[in-house]
Amino acid sequence: MQATDLDLIKDAARLAGQIATSFVGKTARQWDKPDGAGPVTEADIAVNDALENMLCEARPDYGWLSEESEDSGERLQRDTVFVIDPIDGTRSFVEGSRTWAHSIAIAHNNEITAAVIFLPMRDKLYSAALGKGAFHNGAQLSISAQSELNEAEILATKPVMHADHWPNGLPDFTRSHRPSLAYRLGLVAEARFDGMLTFRPSWEWDIAAGALIVTEAGGKCTDKTGARLRFNNGKPLLNGVIAAGPMLHRQVLTALRPPSAAAP
């Protein structure tokens, strides 16, 4: 009997973890991608190749979008597509940190239907299937109930705090950071943090799995304008991300919008 998509990508994530942890982060051969796109290591490539072999053999009719594969555009002809970040947080991997992750998702008609984020060095596996809830190591997840932005703990980088983003004044939330975007979204779904913000263009493979995990935990995940996230785009970039519980998400959007012009 064919495994469900979620079972398949859970197995794939475990395989990815076995391969990645067989490399020593600081001594794994590494080089820089062109155009300042960041570092890549032999572990990224090994994981990518293994996942592509495993997943495309299991689902030959699915397309393929991965950070470490050349994008031919052929995926745009497919209704269903794997969206993969072999190692999210490569800099952390190189430094010997434990906060890098494997992010594996499946998009059907531009919507994520199955998702896994796996941190092998922390033995943390987040998973979700559309309409079936989100889980962390088998325990069901529920988003934070925090509704006040000024009392929230938010995962965000320093540039998010630039005053230019906040026309109504800089909110007084507590800012924290984790290097992996996928892990940040998992932590929000786990209610370890109340929300996650990034205003920079974000690659689909960094966000795809975490977006479904957050929404299946009861949260809301959109681009920075509040628009619905769509995946398997021609250029696989999203216009930033806001992830939080519904009421907190609404407060973030309100804080980001320019105040209404005064009545004459």
Sequence and secondary structure as in RCSB ss.txt:
>XXXX:A:sequence
MQATDLDLIKDAARLAGQIATSFVGKTARQWDKPDGAGPVTEADIAVNDALENMLCEARPDYGWLSEESEDSGER
LQRDTVFVIDPIDGTRSFVEGSRTWAHSIAIAHNNEITAAVIFLPMRDKLYSAALGKGAFHNGAQLSISAQSELN
EAEILATKPVMHADHWPNGLPDFTRSHRPSLAYRLGLVAEARFDGMLTFRPSWEWDIAAGALIVTEAGGKCTDKT
GARLRFNNGKPLLNGVIAAGPMLHRQVLTALRPPSAAAP
>XXXX:A:secstr
    HHHHHHHHHHHHHHHHTTS GGGS EEE GGG  EEEHHHHHHHHHHHHHHHHH TTSEEEETTS   SGG
GG SEEEEEEEEE HHHHHHT S  EEEEEEEETTEEEEEEEEETTTTEEEEEETTS EEETTEE        GG
G EEE  GGGG GGG TT     EEE  S HHHHHHHHHTTSSSEEEE S EEHHHHHHHHHHHHHTT EEE TT
S B   S SS EES EEEE HHHHHHHHHHHS       
